[in-house]
Amino acid sequence: MEFFKNVLGIVSDEDLLTTGFQVTRPNDPIDGLFDDESTENLVARWNYIANEFQIPQMAQFHAFDTKTQKSLRAPIDERNVEKGLIKSKRNTSELLYELTKNGVRTEAELYDYVMNDINALTDEVVTRTKVAKNELLATGKVTIKENDLDLTVDYGVPAAHTSLNLDFGAGAAKALPDQIQDIVDMAADTGVELNGIVCARSVLSKMRQNKEVQKAINGTSMEGVIVSNNDIRAFLDAEYGIGNIVTNDLSYSVPWTMGSDGRPTVTKKRYFPKDRISFYGTGNSMRLGTGLWGVPPEEQVARFEQVAPSGQNPYVYVMQYAEQDPAVLWTKASALFMPVLFNPDSLYIATVTETPGA
């Protein structure tokens, strides 16, 4: 592997196409609920999904001499769908300077470091998509408040579905199993059978330690004895049909800042909050939604300039460009992304609380 036309730092288009295609992470539990799909037209595909996965809409009988009633399509938030442009860049010239200063000399070694840097840059873009998927699961919306953008993508999840509470405390007004049943019944009233939950592992532990749950599983004589992980899963499946229990304790960092010591400051955050539990119903598809990847502006421009554009379409598009003053080679990764929820009535989000006993 060598730099394009022996110009230090510049990678050929063919080599740039070795990155940006794999965006599913094997250890990410949410990718099983929201897969990733590439599309040429984000809005058109969103429209199709919004109408395909709704609860079936009924037509009506008509008299022979009456006009046909017009059917309505599910509305989507078109204003914000195509605002999901994610991008990041790195100074490749600066990287090469640091490498050569530290004794890296051969082109093969430099090339490997540059490609590793490109892959890390691509992963930054992918990480932002994971944050969006988890925010949708935890709140029913996706907010974009960064780089002078301030918008919220509304998926039409009813406010009553996102303002629930699940009280694990000894002073709860209702036993925890009954609270869960209320949420299951609420979903059933909208035609949705709940079959899964997403939460932090600590929330599942609280459920295993709950006295009412312990009595429901093992009898009154076993109150105070923590329920096993297998038993709580079997209980939720048998009693409520909730057989898919997803725990997510993974974390990420917001963009690094440079500390006073000249080292990057890492600010860690959870993908899925510790004080939420999301109930969902996926039906036969076994997926709650999908992550739609469109065509970012950089790729559209590249296609325009090419007489015969490549048939390959990565999720994350990587490009390099040079500035003259100062003379700098930049590498940029970009993607157009937005998660989609198939059915707004399929998501029920509760805040975890603990009311103390008397």
N, C-alpha and C positions, 0 to 999 in steps of 0.2 A: 504494500500500500504506500502511495507517495502523494505528495501535494500536487494539485492541478498545475500543469505546465511549470513545475518546479518553483512556483511562487510560494514562499514560506507562509503557512497558515491557511491557504485557500484549498478547500476540499472540493473535489469534483461533484457534479450533480448526482452521478451514480452512487457515490459514497454517501452523500447527504440522504439519499433515499434508503439507506440502511437503517435509519432511525425514524421514529414517529409513527410506526405501524402498530407497535405493541403497546396498548394503553391499559390492558387488563392486568391487574396485579394478583398473583395467585393467593396472597395472604389477605386480600381485602374482602371482607365478608359482604360488603354492600354491592360489589360487582355482580353478585348472584341475583340481586333484586333489580338492579339497573344495569343492563348490558350496554354495549357501545355500538352505535350504528352510524355509518358514514352516508351522507346524503348530498346531492347537488343543490337542493333547494330546501333550506331549513323550514321556511314557513309552510310550503306546500306539504312537506312530510308531516309537520306538526298538525296541520289541518286534518290530514288523513287519519292520523292516530287519534286525534280528539273525537272524531266521529265514529271510528271503528270500535272503540273500546267502551263507549258509554253503555248504560243500561238500555236494552232494546226499546226503540221508540215505536209506538203503535200507530198504524194508519187507521182511518175511520171508514165506515160504510158511507156510501153516497147514494143519493137518488140518481136516476139515469139522466135527469135534466139539470143537475147542479154542477157548478165548477169544482174542480179538484182542489182540495185543501192543500196549501203550500206547506211543505215540510221545512223545519228549521234545522240548520246545522249548529253544532256546538261552537260557541264563540271562543276565540283564543286571543291572547294578549299580544297581538301582532306588533304593537309599538315597541315591545321590549324583547321579543324573541330573538331578533337579530342584533341585540346589543351585547351578546355574549362573546366578544372578542377578547381572547386571552393572549398576551404576548410578553416576551421577556428577551433581553439581549445581554451579551457578554462581550467584553473587550478582548478579542483574540490576540491582538498585538501585545497587550499587557501580559497575557499568559505566556506568550513566546519569550518575551523579555525576561520574565521571572525564571522560566525553565533554563534558558541559556545562561543566565547569571548563576544558576545553581548547578551548572555542570552538565546539563543534558545537551548532547552534541549531535547525535545521529538523526537523520531525517526520519527514520523509522520510529525512533523513540518520541520525537516531537509530534509526529503524526498520531501516535497512539494517545498521547496526552490531549491533543486537540479533539480527537474523536470522543474521548471520555468526557471532556468538557461539554461537547455538543449534546451528548446523551444526558448529562446532568441538567443542562438547560431545557431539554425536551421534557424531562421529568418534572421540572418546575411547573410547566404548563399542565401536565397530566394531574399533578397534585391539586391544582385549583379546581379541576373538574370533580375530583373526589370530594372536596369541600362543598361544592354546590350540591352534589347528590345527597350528602349527609344533611345539609341544611334543609333541603326539601323534605327529607324524612322526618326531621326533628321539629319543623315549624309549618310545613305545608306551603312554604314560599321560598324563593331565592332572592336574596338581596345583593346588590352590587353597589357598594359604597367605597370606591377607590379610584384614584386617578381622575378626579373631578366628575366621576359618575355617581349619581344618587338615584337609583331606581329599584323597584321591587317587581319581580315577575310573579304574578298571582295565578295560581293554578285552579282557582275556583273551589278549593276545599272549604266547606262551610265553617264559619267561626265556631259553631257548636262542637265541631269535631276536633278543633285545635286548642280548646280551652278546658279540657278535662283535667281531673285530678285523680291521683291514685294515692290514698293515704295509708302508709305502712305503720303509722303510730299506734300506740296502745289506746290513745283517746279518739281513734277514728269513729265517726258516727255509724259506720257500717263495716261489717267484717270484710276483709280483703277479698275472699272468694266471691262475695256478693257484689263488690265493686267491679270486679272483672266481668261478672255475668251481666251487669248493667251495660257495660261497653259492648259486649258481644250482642246483646239484645238491641242496642241502639243501631249497630251496624246492620243487623238483620232487618230492621225496619226500612232500611234503604236498599235492600236486596243484596247485601254483601255478606258473605260468610267469612268471618275472620279466620285466618289460618296461620298467622305468624306474628311475632313481636320482634322489635329491635330495641336494645337497651345496653347499658354498661353492665359489665360482669357484676359490679357491686349491687346493682338493682336486683339482679337475679338472686344474689346472696341474701338481700333483705327479704325477698319473697320466701326463700328457704328458711329464714329465721322467724318468719311471722307465725305467731301462735295459732291463729285461726287456720292457716294453711297446714300447719303441722297436725292439728286435730283432724282436718278434713282428709288428710292422706293416711295418717297412722293411728287415728283414734285419740280420745281424750287422755289416755294414760301416757301418751308419748309427747304431750305438750312440753315444750322446752328442749326437745331433742331435734337438732337441725336436720332438715330433710336433705337427702342426697341429691346430687345434681341429676342423676338418672330418674329419680322418683318425681322431682318437680317437673321435669320435661314430660314424663308419662302422665302426670296429673293434668297438666295443661292441655295435653292432646286428648285425653279421654273425656275430660269434663267440658272443654270448650272448643275442641277441634283445632287448637293452636299447636300444631306439630312442628312448626319451623321457628326455632328460637335462635336469633342472631345476636351475638354480643360483639360490640365494637369498642375497643379501648385503644385503638391506634391514634397516633398524634402526628402533627405536622408543625412547621414553623411558618409564621408570617414572614414577609421579606426581611432578610437580615439587615441590621444597621451596624455601622462601624462604631465600636466602643472607644473610649478614651485611651485604651491600651493598644489600639490598632488591630484588635481582633474582632471578628464578627460577633454580634450579639444575637443569640438565638432566642426567639420568643415562642415557646411551645404552646400549642392549643390542641384540644381534642377534636376529632372529626365529629363525633356524636356526643352530645352533652351528658353529664352524669345524672342530671336531674330530670331526664325525660324518658318516657317509654312509649314507643309508637306501635300501635296495633295495625295490622294491615290484612287485606284480603286480596289474594292474587288470582283466584279462580283457576281455570285450567292452564293458563299460560305460564304459571309459576313465576311470573315476573311482575313487579309492581309498576315498572316504567322502563324507559330506555334513555340513554344519553345520546343525543343527536349531535353529530359533528358535521358542520357545514364547510364551506369553502372560504377561507379567510381572504381578505383583500390582496395580500401578498401573493397568494397562489393564483388568484384571478389575473393579476397583472402579468405574472410569469407565463400563464397560458396564452395571454394576448400577444406576448412578444414571440412566442414559439410558433413556427409554421406547422409543426406536427407535435403537439404536446404529448407528454408521456401518459400512458393509460393508467399508471400507478397513482393512487390517491391516498397519501398518508393522512392519518388523523391530525398529526402535528406537522406543520410545514416549516422547514428550516431553510434559511437563506443567509448569504453572506454579502456584505457590501463594504465599501471603503469610503472614508472621509479624507479629504485632502489637507485640511488645516484645522486641527493637527492631523497628521497622517496616521489613521487608525483603521484597522480591519475589525469590523463588528460581525458577530454571528447572532442571528435573531431566530427565535422559535415562536410560532403563532398558531392559533387554532380558533375556530368559531364553534362554540359549544353551548348547549343548553340541555339540562335534563328535562324529561317529559314524564308526567304522571298519567298513566292510562285512564284511570277513573277517579275523579275527585272524591267520590264517596268511599274509596277503598282505604282511606287513611284516617286513623283516629289517634290523636296525640294527647298524652296525659303528662302533667307535671308531677313528679314524685315529691310527696310531702310526708312529714311525720309529726302528727299531733300527739303531744305527750299525754300520758294517762293522768287521771286525777290523783 
